[in-house]
Amino acid sequence: MTGAPILCRDCLALSESGGPRCAACGSPRVVRHAELTHLAIAHVDCDAFFAAIEKRDDPTLRDVAVIIGGGRRGVVSTACYIARIAGVRSAMPMFKALEACPDAVVIRPDLERYAKVGREVRQMMGELTPLVQPVSIDEAFLDLSGTERVHGASPAQTLARFAARVEREVGISVSVGLSYNKFLAKIASDQNKPRGFTVLGRRDAPAFLADKPITIFPGIGQRTEEKLAKAGLRRVRDLTDRSEAGLRAVLGRDAERLLRLARGEDERAVDPVREAKSVSAETTFGADMGRYDELEPVLWRLCEKVSDRLKRQEVGGASVTLKLKDQRFRLTTRARSGLAPTQLASRLFEPARAMLRTECDGRLFRLIGIGAGDLRPAAEADRGDLADPGVVTQKRIETAIDAIRDKFGRAAVQKGIGLGRG
């Protein structure tokens, strides 16, 4: 890649040529790419976000393995890179994580604290461009097209400056993927973590993708992977080597989408108003439970959590999903849709309780979760009408309870149903 532009991630110098180190400051942290100054779509991902915050706030954890998650029967939310080297991964059952890394420090997640840090980083992103599309609490897509005059720098330089600022002011690190579309930007940000800065351009994308496993595509789960493997589709090149008609016989309507991605094509715009698809809460039990009278109070408390989150996010849910995982890790989900939009715990609980009663058939469960989907603006929630006048009273009662809890704490007011086991 002789003559390709070179960006120093430390001093931000941009040059047209040079060696493995920055000619201005001598740093080895340089990025070289022929299309470096022409790309503007980025994916920014905070490195081991939850664990990074814990290490930032407690320096004694800096050089030890840290796992964020529940008790021994829970799952891993995040693992620091020391733990990852030992084989710990997100969503891994905690007992397996501790078998792989027995000396790890396990910390229960503090989601409110993490969300606060996430908002700090998000605000910094908003100073770069109005086109910021959050993906989760710790990652987002950015479109920096046309920002050169605003920042006096190319998008690549602006992103390098942003990454340095996050480390300096927030105390955590981020990895950046820069490309010409969202699909490739996301892949790029995953390549050289932590503190990565990877560029994928139009010229190198097809060759880069060719030997990647087919699971690099979004939406390819284990079952789909097994189905594709039986059809001889294991790598991205296996897709591009097939005819579209042949792929359609295996993939159906998804053939065209995957083939476009395999060619490095993705026309999705960075959408700053993209809304969350659902709001949910779940818990893993210390001991398996199966009786309805044991699970009902746990479900109620989860409905209260989801209700709180809906109110904070100023949305209401028009569908309710119940999630159960049994002792053999088999997942069951049940849903009710077409409901009147609501933010109220009592309204979430009614359909959830009916679904739970049906599922209590003798199985033992290790996890229960509840989610509100089909989200609508808060103004559309719990309005009531002649056919449902009771919702107004329920809303008034919950609003009063919320006010008391805000002043005196959640324990100040509790329903009897929430005081059961769990």
C-alpha positions in Angstrom: 0.0 0.0 0.0 2.9 2.3 -1.0 1.9 6.0 -0.9 -1.2 5.4 1.1 -2.1 8.2 3.6 -0.9 7.6 7.1 -2.6 8.8 10.3 -0.9 8.9 13.7 -3.4 8.1 16.4 -1.3 9.9 19.0 -0.3 13.2 17.5 -3.0 13.1 14.8 -0.5 14.0 12.1 -1.7 13.0 8.6 1.0 12.3 6.0 1.2 10.9 2.5 4.1 8.5 3.1 6.3 7.1 5.9 7.4 4.0 7.7 6.0 1.9 10.5 6.3 4.9 12.9 4.9 8.4 12.8 7.5 10.7 11.2 6.3 13.6 13.5 6.3 12.0 17.0 7.7 8.5 16.5 4.6 6.7 17.7 4.0 3.1 16.3 0.2 3.7 16.5 -0.3 4.6 12.9 -3.1 3.8 10.5 -2.3 3.4 6.8 -4.9 3.0 4.1 -5.4 4.1 0.5 -8.9 5.2 1.2 -8.3 6.7 4.6 -9.3 10.2 3.8 -12.4 9.3 1.8 -14.3 7.1 4.3 -16.9 8.6 6.7 -19.1 5.8 8.2 -17.8 4.6 11.6 -18.8 2.1 14.3 -17.5 3.0 17.8 -17.5 0.3 20.4 -16.4 0.7 24.0 -13.8 -2.0 25.0 -15.1 -4.5 27.6 -17.3 -1.6 28.8 -18.7 -2.8 32.1 -15.4 -4.3 33.2 -13.5 -1.2 32.0 -15.6 1.0 34.3 -15.0 -1.2 37.3 -11.3 -1.2 36.7 -11.3 2.6 36.2 -13.1 3.1 39.5 -11.1 0.5 41.5 -7.3 0.6 40.5 -6.7 -2.6 42.5 -8.5 -4.4 39.7 -6.3 -3.1 36.9 -4.1 -6.2 36.5 -6.6 -8.9 37.5 -9.3 -10.9 35.6 -12.7 -9.3 36.1 -16.1 -10.8 35.2 -19.3 -8.8 35.3 -22.3 -11.1 35.9 -24.6 -12.7 38.4 -24.0 -15.4 40.9 -22.6 -18.9 40.1 -25.8 -19.8 38.3 -26.0 -16.6 36.3 -24.3 -15.7 33.0 -21.4 -13.4 32.0 -22.4 -9.9 31.0 -18.9 -8.7 30.2 -15.4 -10.0 30.8 -12.2 -8.0 30.8 -9.5 -8.9 28.3 -7.5 -10.8 30.9 -10.4 -13.1 31.5 -11.1 -13.4 27.8 -7.6 -14.7 27.3 -8.5 -17.5 29.7 -11.6 -18.3 27.6 -14.3 -16.3 29.2 -17.0 -15.0 26.9 -20.2 -12.9 27.2 -23.3 -14.9 27.8 -21.3 -17.9 29.1 -22.8 -19.6 32.1 -21.0 -18.3 35.2 -20.0 -21.8 36.4 -18.2 -22.4 33.1 -16.5 -18.9 33.2 -15.2 -19.7 36.7 -13.9 -23.1 35.6 -12.0 -21.3 32.8 -10.8 -18.5 35.1 -11.1 -19.5 38.7 -9.1 -16.5 40.1 -11.4 -14.0 38.5 -13.1 -11.2 40.5 -16.8 -11.4 39.9 -18.8 -8.2 40.2 -22.5 -7.8 39.9 -23.5 -5.3 37.2 -24.3 -1.7 38.2 -26.4 -0.8 35.2 -27.2 2.7 36.3 -23.6 3.6 36.7 -22.7 2.1 33.4 -25.6 3.9 31.7 -24.3 7.2 33.1 -20.9 6.6 31.5 -22.5 5.5 28.3 -24.4 8.8 28.2 -21.1 10.7 28.6 -19.6 8.9 25.6 -22.8 9.4 23.6 -22.7 13.1 24.3 -19.1 13.3 22.9 -20.2 11.4 19.8 -23.0 14.0 19.3 -20.3 16.7 19.2 -18.8 15.1 16.2 -21.9 14.7 14.1 -25.7 14.8 14.5 -25.9 11.4 12.7 -25.3 9.1 15.7 -27.3 5.8 15.8 -27.0 4.1 19.1 -26.8 0.3 18.9 -26.6 -0.4 22.7 -25.3 1.3 25.8 -21.7 1.1 24.7 -21.7 1.3 20.9 -23.0 3.4 18.0 -22.7 4.1 14.3 -21.7 7.6 13.2 -21.8 9.2 9.8 -19.2 12.0 9.5 -19.8 12.8 5.9 -19.3 16.6 5.3 -17.8 17.3 8.7 -14.3 18.1 7.5 -15.0 21.9 7.5 -16.6 21.8 10.9 -13.7 20.0 12.6 -10.9 21.1 10.3 -9.9 17.5 9.9 -10.9 14.3 8.0 -13.3 11.9 9.6 -10.4 9.6 10.4 -8.6 12.3 12.3 -11.7 13.4 14.1 -12.4 9.8 15.2 -8.8 9.4 16.4 -9.1 12.7 18.4 -12.4 11.4 19.8 -10.9 8.1 21.0 -8.1 9.9 22.7 -10.5 12.3 24.4 -12.6 9.4 25.7 -9.5 7.8 27.3 -8.4 11.1 28.8 -11.7 12.4 30.1 -13.8 9.3 30.7 -11.1 6.8 31.6 -12.0 4.0 29.3 -11.0 3.0 25.8 -12.9 2.6 22.5 -12.3 0.7 19.3 -13.1 2.4 15.9 -14.1 0.8 12.6 -14.1 3.1 9.6 -15.6 2.2 6.2 -18.1 3.1 3.5 -21.1 1.4 5.1 -22.4 0.2 8.4 -21.9 -3.5 7.9 -18.2 -3.2 7.2 -17.7 -0.5 9.9 -19.1 -2.9 12.5 -16.8 -5.7 11.3 -13.8 -3.4 11.3 -14.4 -2.2 14.9 -14.2 -5.8 16.1 -10.8 -6.6 14.5 -8.1 -5.2 16.7 -9.6 -4.7 20.2 -8.9 -3.1 22.6 -8.0 0.4 21.4 -8.4 -0.6 17.8 -8.7 1.6 14.7 -9.3 -0.5 11.6 -10.2 0.7 8.1 -12.0 -1.3 5.4 -12.3 0.3 2.0 -14.0 -0.6 -1.2 -10.9 -2.1 -2.7 -10.0 -4.5 0.1 -13.4 -5.4 1.4 -14.2 -8.4 -0.9 -10.8 -10.1 -0.2 -11.1 -9.4 3.5 -14.6 -10.9 3.7 -13.9 -14.0 1.5 -12.4 -16.3 4.1 -14.5 -15.1 7.1 -16.9 -17.6 8.6 -20.5 -17.1 7.5 -21.5 -16.2 11.1 -19.9 -12.8 10.4 -23.3 -11.8 9.0 -25.9 -10.4 11.3 -28.8 -12.7 12.0 -26.9 -16.0 11.5 -27.5 -18.0 14.7 -26.4 -21.6 15.5 -29.3 -23.3 13.8 -28.9 -21.3 10.6 -25.2 -21.9 10.7 -25.8 -25.6 10.9 -28.3 -25.5 8.0 -25.9 -23.6 5.8 -23.0 -25.9 6.7 -25.0 -28.9 5.5 -25.4 -27.0 2.2 -21.7 -26.4 2.0 -21.9 -22.7 2.9 -19.3 -22.2 5.7 -17.3 -19.2 4.5 -18.3 -15.9 2.8 -16.7 -17.0 -0.4 -19.0 -20.0 -0.5 -21.9 -17.5 -1.0 -20.3 -15.5 -3.8 -19.3 -18.7 -5.6 -22.9 -19.8 -5.8 -25.6 -18.5 -8.2 -28.4 -16.4 -6.7 -30.9 -19.0 -7.7 -28.9 -21.7 -6.0 -28.6 -19.6 -2.8 -32.4 -18.9 -2.9 -33.1 -22.6 -2.8 -31.2 -22.8 0.5 -31.8 -19.4 2.1 -35.1 -18.3 0.7 -35.8 -14.6 0.9 -32.6 -14.0 2.9 -30.4 -15.0 -0.1 -30.4 -11.6 -1.7 -29.5 -9.8 1.6 -26.7 -12.1 2.4 -25.3 -12.0 -1.1 -25.2 -8.2 -1.0 -23.4 -8.3 2.3 -20.9 -10.8 1.0 -20.1 -8.4 -1.8 -19.6 -5.6 0.8 -22.8 -3.9 -0.1 -25.0 -2.3 2.6 -27.3 0.7 1.8 -28.6 1.2 5.3 -28.2 4.8 6.4 -27.0 5.9 9.9 -30.4 6.7 11.5 -30.1 8.9 14.6 -33.8 8.4 15.5 -33.7 4.6 15.5 -35.7 3.5 18.5 -35.2 0.5 20.8 -37.3 -2.5 19.7 -38.1 -3.6 23.3 -37.6 -2.9 27.0 -37.0 -5.9 29.2 -35.7 -7.3 32.5 -34.8 -10.8 33.6 -33.3 -12.6 36.5 -31.5 -15.9 37.1 -32.4 -17.9 40.2 -30.1 -19.1 42.9 -32.0 -22.4 42.8 -34.3 -23.7 40.1 -38.0 -23.0 40.6 -41.0 -24.4 38.9 -44.1 -23.7 41.0 -46.4 -20.9 39.9 -46.7 -19.4 43.4 -42.9 -19.2 43.6 -42.5 -17.5 40.1 -45.4 -15.1 40.3 -43.8 -12.6 42.8 -40.6 -12.7 40.8 -42.5 -11.9 37.6 -44.3 -9.0 39.3 -41.0 -7.4 40.4 -39.7 -7.8 36.9 -42.8 -6.1 35.5 -42.1 -3.2 37.9 -38.6 -2.9 36.6 -39.8 -2.8 33.0 -42.4 -0.3 33.9 -39.8 2.0 35.4 -37.7 1.7 32.3 -40.6 2.4 30.0 -41.4 5.6 32.0 -37.8 6.8 31.9 -37.5 6.2 28.2 -40.9 7.9 27.7 -42.4 5.0 25.7 -45.2 2.4 26.1 -45.3 -1.2 25.1 -48.1 -2.7 23.0 -46.9 -6.3 23.3 -45.6 -8.4 26.2 -43.1 -11.3 25.9 -42.4 -13.9 28.6 -39.0 -15.6 28.6 -38.2 -18.8 30.5 -35.0 -20.9 30.5 -35.2 -24.3 32.0 -32.6 -26.3 34.0 -31.2 -27.7 30.7 -30.8 -24.2 29.3 -33.7 -24.6 26.8 -35.3 -21.3 26.1 -39.1 -20.8 25.8 -40.6 -17.5 24.8 -44.3 -16.6 24.7 -45.8 -13.3 23.5 -49.1 -11.4 23.5 -49.4 -8.6 20.9 -52.0 -6.1 19.8 -52.4 -4.8 23.4 -53.3 -1.2 24.3 -49.9 0.6 24.8 -48.9 0.8 28.4 -46.2 1.8 30.9 -48.0 0.3 33.9 -46.6 -2.7 35.8 -50.1 -4.0 36.5 -50.9 -3.9 32.8 -47.7 -5.8 31.8 -48.3 -8.3 34.6 -51.8 -9.3 33.5 -50.9 -11.1 30.2 -47.5 -12.1 31.5 -49.1 -13.9 34.5 -51.5 -15.8 32.2 -48.7 -17.0 30.0 -46.6 -18.0 33.0 -49.5 -20.1 34.5 -49.7 -22.1 31.2 -45.9 -22.8 31.2 -45.8 -24.0 34.8 -46.2 -27.7 33.8 -43.7 -29.4 36.1 -40.5 -28.1 34.5 -37.9 -26.3 36.7 -36.6 -22.9 35.5 -33.3 -21.2 36.1 -34.2 -17.9 34.5 -37.3 -15.7 33.9 -37.6 -12.5 31.9 -40.3 -10.1 30.8 -40.2 -7.6 27.9 -42.4 -4.9 26.5 -42.3 -4.5 22.7 -44.0 -2.7 19.8 -43.0 0.5 21.5 -45.1 3.7 21.1 -44.7 7.3 22.3 -45.6 7.8 26.0 -48.5 10.0 24.9 -50.3 7.0 23.4 -49.9 4.9 26.6 -52.6 4.2 29.2 -55.1 6.7 27.8 -58.2 4.6 28.6 -61.6 4.8 27.0 -65.2 3.9 27.6 -64.3 0.2 27.2 -61.4 0.4 29.6 -62.0 3.1 32.2 -60.0 1.4 34.9 -56.6 2.2 33.3 -57.0 5.9 34.4 -57.3 4.8 38.1 -54.4 2.4 37.7 -52.2 5.1 36.2 -53.1 7.5 39.0 -52.2 4.9 41.7 -48.8 4.0 40.0 -47.9 7.6 39.6 -48.5 8.2 43.3 -46.4 5.2 44.2 -43.6 6.3 41.9 -43.6 9.7 43.6 -43.3 8.2 47.0 -40.5 5.8 45.9 -38.6 8.7 44.3 -38.6 10.5 47.6 -38.2 7.7 50.1 -36.8 4.8 48.1 -38.3 1.7 46.4 -38.8 -0.1 49.7 -41.2 2.6 50.9 -44.1 1.1 49.0 -44.4 -2.5 48.0 -47.3 -4.6 46.8 -47.9 -7.8 48.7 -47.5 -9.9 45.6 -43.9 -8.7 45.3 -42.9 -9.9 48.8 -42.9 -13.6 47.9 -39.9 -15.8 47.3 -37.4 -15.1 44.6 
